[in-house]
Amino acid sequence: MRSPGRIQVVGIGPGSLEDITLRATSAIAQSDYVIGVSTYIDQISSLLRNQKVIKGAMGEEVQRVKKAIELASEGNSVSIVSGGDPNVFGMGSLVLELLAAQDGTIDVEIVPGVTAVNAVAAILGAPLSSDYAIISLSDLLIPWADIEKRLTSAAESGFVIALYNPQSRRRKRNLARSIELLKKHRPHVPVGIVQNGTRPGEMTAVTTLETLMEHEAIIDMHTTIIVGNRESFVWKDKIITPRGYQRKYGY
Amino acid sequence: MRSPGRIQVVGIGPGSLEDITLRATSAIAQSDYVIGVSTYIDQISSLLRNQKVIKGAMGEEVQRVKKAIELASEGNSVSIVSGGDPNVFGMGSLVLELLAAQDGTIDVEIVPGVTAVNAVAAILGAPLSSDYAIISLSDLLIPWADIEKRLTSAAESGFVIALYNPQSRRRKRNLARSIELLKKHRPHVPVGIVQNGTRPGEMTAVTTLETLMEHEAIIDMHTTIIVGNRESFVWKDKIITPRGYQRKYGY
C-alpha cells in the first residue's frame, strides 16, 4: 500500500533561484508532481528531475488545487509552486480553503519564501525598516472601496507602504487613483519602483508620487512599488527609512 | 593592493537553517568577517569555516556597524548577519544610514530573507492571504502614540495584523494596551501565536484577542502574533483568511 499523499505549497521566492530557500528546493526535489503556472515552473526548471509537471493557467487556480488534492488523495507527494511566499497573494489560502470545505485529511505543509516586498526593499536599500503595510491594487477579488480605505489609513498613520499588482493591461485606473490618495498625506516622500526584481530584465527607479507615472513603462504585474514614510530619504540610488537609532543614541 | 572591501547585510531567515536562502549561504561562505549577535551567529554556525567572527551584544548595533565599515574600508568582505530579513527591524537601514552620514563609497548589498511574519504564517496555515500590516510593539525607538495610531488604523481598515516584538521582560504594558485597541474593531477574530517559529522549542497557540493573555507564557521577543481579519476562520489547528475566490467564482 502506498503511504498517504501530501501537498506542499512551496514559496519559490521573488525570481532568482539564488533567493529560494533550502526547504523549498528539498520540497520540490522530493515531489512526485509539481504544479504551477508557466512562469513559476520555468523559474524552478533547473531543479526538476523526474517529477511530473502540470502547468496551469492564470485564473484556473481552483482547478489546479482540486487536481493537487486528487493526486495527493491517490498517495502522491504534490508541490504547488507559488511565487514569493505562498501566504502573500499566493496559493496557500486556496489550498487550505478547499481542504477545509471538504474537511479533508491530507497533510499540508506551507513552505515560506522571500516575498516581493522584501526582495524589492533589498534592491532599493532599506526603505522598510519600520512598520509597513502591503496592499494589492488588484480589485479582482476584493472591492475597490476596501483598498481605498486601506491606502488612506496606512498613509495617515505612517506605515511604509508596498503596492503589489499595481497595474495590469486591463486595469489601469487603480494606480492613478491610489497615487492621488497617497499624495494627500505624503506629497514629498521617496518612492521606489522595481520591475522584475531579481529576475532578468530587472528595472529600478527612485522617484516621488508626483512623478511616478513618468515611469509607467516599468509598471505592470511584475512590479512592486514602495512608498516611503515622512522620514525616508534618498542617498545615491538608495532609499533609506531610519529606524530611530540616531534620534535615540546619536551615531 | 587588496581589492576594495564590501559589506553584505545578510538576512538569515526565521531560525531553521532550512529556511535560509542560497544567496545568504554564499554570502556568508565568501566573507572574511561575519558579525552579529550571538543568537544569529549560533544560528549559522554550521556554515562557518575560516571566517573571523565578531559577536556583538544587543544595544551595541551602532558600534557593530562602525566596526564593519572599518573592516570593509581595509579591504575585507564583511557579512553582518540579521535575523529574518534585514529590512524588517533588522540591520539594513543602520548600515546605510551610517554610510550615508559619512557619504562613504563602500559597496553594500542587502541579502533578503524570510521574515518572521511569513514563517509564522506558514506554521499557522494561511492567515495572511490578503493585505497585511506589520507593527512592532517595541517603543524603544519610536513613540508609543505612533504605534497606537497604526494599530487602530490597521484594525479599522481590515488589514491582517502581525505584531513583532510583542513583549519583553522590561516591557509588559504595550501588549495589553494593544489588545484593548484591537478588540474594539475585531472582537471575535482568530489570533495565532508562535514562539520560536522554525526553531527548537517552537510553541504555537490559536486563540482570540479575548483569551490571548492566557498564553502569556509563550509571548516574548521571540514571538510573533498574527491577528486575523473579519473573514479569517479556524479549521483544525489552522487559521485561514480567504482570498475571495469563493465569493468570486464559487469552488
Boltz contact constraints between the chains, C-beta under 6 A:
constraints:
  - contact:
      token1: [A, 18]
      token2: [B, 22]
      max_distance: 6.0
  - contact:
      token1: [A, 18]
      token2: [B, 23]
      max_distance: 6.0
  - contact:
      token1: [A, 19]
      token2: [B, 21]
      max_distance: 6.0
  - contact:
      token1: [A, 19]
      token2: [B, 23]
      max_distance: 6.0
  - contact:
      token1: [A, 21]
      token2: [B, 19]
      max_distance: 6.0
  - contact:
      token1: [A, 21]
      token2: [B, 21]
      max_distance: 6.0
  - contact:
      token1: [A, 22]
      token2: [B, 18]
      max_distance: 6.0
  - contact:
      token1: [A, 23]
      token2: [B, 18]
      max_distance: 6.0
  - contact:
      token1: [A, 23]
      token2: [B, 19]
      max_distance: 6.0
  - contact:
      token1: [A, 62]
      token2: [B, 251]
      max_distance: 6.0
  - contact:
      token1: [A, 85]
      token2: [B, 118]
      max_distance: 6.0
  - contact:
      token1: [A, 87]
      token2: [B, 121]
      max_distance: 6.0
  - contact:
      token1: [A, 87]
      token2: [B, 126]
      max_distance: 6.0
  - contact:
      token1: [A, 87]
      token2: [B, 128]
      max_distance: 6.0
  - contact:
      token1: [A, 92]
      token2: [B, 126]
      max_distance: 6.0
  - contact:
      token1: [A, 93]
      token2: [B, 126]
      max_distance: 6.0
  - contact:
      token1: [A, 93]
      token2: [B, 129]
      max_distance: 6.0
  - contact:
      token1: [A, 93]
      token2: [B, 240]
      max_distance: 6.0
  - contact:
      token1: [A, 93]
      token2: [B, 243]
      max_distance: 6.0
  - contact:
      token1: [A, 94]
      token2: [B, 245]
      max_distance: 6.0
  - contact:
      token1: [A, 96]
      token2: [B, 125]
      max_distance: 6.0
  - contact:
      token1: [A, 96]
      token2: [B, 126]
      max_distance: 6.0
  - contact:
      token1: [A, 96]
      token2: [B, 238]
      max_distance: 6.0
  - contact:
      token1: [A, 96]
      token2: [B, 240]
      max_distance: 6.0
  - contact:
      token1: [A, 97]
      token2: [B, 240]
      max_distance: 6.0
  - contact:
      token1: [A, 97]
      token2: [B, 242]
      max_distance: 6.0
  - contact:
      token1: [A, 100]
      token2: [B, 235]
      max_distance: 6.0
  - contact:
      token1: [A, 101]
      token2: [B, 251]
      max_distance: 6.0
  - contact:
      token1: [A, 110]
      token2: [B, 122]
      max_distance: 6.0
  - contact:
      token1: [A, 112]
      token2: [B, 114]
      max_distance: 6.0
  - contact:
      token1: [A, 112]
      token2: [B, 118]
      max_distance: 6.0
  - contact:
      token1: [A, 112]
      token2: [B, 119]
      max_distance: 6.0
  - contact:
      token1: [A, 112]
      token2: [B, 122]
      max_distance: 6.0
  - contact:
      token1: [A, 114]
      token2: [B, 112]
      max_distance: 6.0
  - contact:
      token1: [A, 114]
      token2: [B, 114]
      max_distance: 6.0
  - contact:
      token1: [A, 118]
      token2: [B, 85]
      max_distance: 6.0
  - contact:
      token1: [A, 118]
      token2: [B, 112]
      max_distance: 6.0
  - contact:
      token1: [A, 119]
      token2: [B, 112]
      max_distance: 6.0
  - contact:
      token1: [A, 121]
      token2: [B, 87]
      max_distance: 6.0
  - contact:
      token1: [A, 122]
      token2: [B, 110]
      max_distance: 6.0
  - contact:
      token1: [A, 122]
      token2: [B, 112]
      max_distance: 6.0
  - contact:
      token1: [A, 125]
      token2: [B, 96]
      max_distance: 6.0
  - contact:
      token1: [A, 126]
      token2: [B, 87]
      max_distance: 6.0
  - contact:
      token1: [A, 126]
      token2: [B, 92]
      max_distance: 6.0
  - contact:
      token1: [A, 126]
      token2: [B, 93]
      max_distance: 6.0
  - contact:
      token1: [A, 126]
      token2: [B, 96]
      max_distance: 6.0
  - contact:
      token1: [A, 128]
      token2: [B, 87]
      max_distance: 6.0
  - contact:
      token1: [A, 129]
      token2: [B, 93]
      max_distance: 6.0
  - contact:
      token1: [A, 131]
      token2: [B, 134]
      max_distance: 6.0
  - contact:
      token1: [A, 131]
      token2: [B, 135]
      max_distance: 6.0
  - contact:
      token1: [A, 131]
      token2: [B, 150]
      max_distance: 6.0
  - contact:
      token1: [A, 132]
      token2: [B, 134]
      max_distance: 6.0
  - contact:
      token1: [A, 133]
      token2: [B, 133]
      max_distance: 6.0
  - contact:
      token1: [A, 134]
      token2: [B, 131]
      max_distance: 6.0
  - contact:
      token1: [A, 134]
      token2: [B, 132]
      max_distance: 6.0
  - contact:
      token1: [A, 135]
      token2: [B, 131]
      max_distance: 6.0
  - contact:
      token1: [A, 141]
      token2: [B, 243]
      max_distance: 6.0
  - contact:
      token1: [A, 141]
      token2: [B, 244]
      max_distance: 6.0
  - contact:
      token1: [A, 141]
      token2: [B, 248]
      max_distance: 6.0
  - contact:
      token1: [A, 142]
      token2: [B, 244]
      max_distance: 6.0
  - contact:
      token1: [A, 146]
      token2: [B, 158]
      max_distance: 6.0
  - contact:
      token1: [A, 149]
      token2: [B, 157]
      max_distance: 6.0
  - contact:
      token1: [A, 150]
      token2: [B, 131]
      max_distance: 6.0
  - contact:
      token1: [A, 150]
      token2: [B, 157]
      max_distance: 6.0
  - contact:
      token1: [A, 153]
      token2: [B, 153]
      max_distance: 6.0
  - contact:
      token1: [A, 153]
      token2: [B, 157]
      max_distance: 6.0
  - contact:
      token1: [A, 157]
      token2: [B, 149]
      max_distance: 6.0
  - contact:
      token1: [A, 157]
      token2: [B, 150]
      max_distance: 6.0
  - contact:
      token1: [A, 157]
      token2: [B, 153]
      max_distance: 6.0
  - contact:
      token1: [A, 158]
      token2: [B, 146]
      max_distance: 6.0
  - contact:
      token1: [A, 235]
      token2: [B, 100]
      max_distance: 6.0
  - contact:
      token1: [A, 238]
      token2: [B, 96]
      max_distance: 6.0
  - contact:
      token1: [A, 240]
      token2: [B, 93]
      max_distance: 6.0
  - contact:
      token1: [A, 240]
      token2: [B, 96]
      max_distance: 6.0
  - contact:
      token1: [A, 240]
      token2: [B, 97]
      max_distance: 6.0
  - contact:
      token1: [A, 242]
      token2: [B, 97]
      max_distance: 6.0
  - contact:
      token1: [A, 243]
      token2: [B, 93]
      max_distance: 6.0
  - contact:
      token1: [A, 243]
      token2: [B, 141]
      max_distance: 6.0
  - contact:
      token1: [A, 244]
      token2: [B, 141]
      max_distance: 6.0
  - contact:
      token1: [A, 244]
      token2: [B, 142]
      max_distance: 6.0
  - contact:
      token1: [A, 245]
      token2: [B, 94]
      max_distance: 6.0
  - contact:
      token1: [A, 248]
      token2: [B, 141]
      max_distance: 6.0
  - contact:
      token1: [A, 251]
      token2: [B, 62]
      max_distance: 6.0
  - contact:
      token1: [A, 251]
      token2: [B, 101]
      max_distance: 6.0
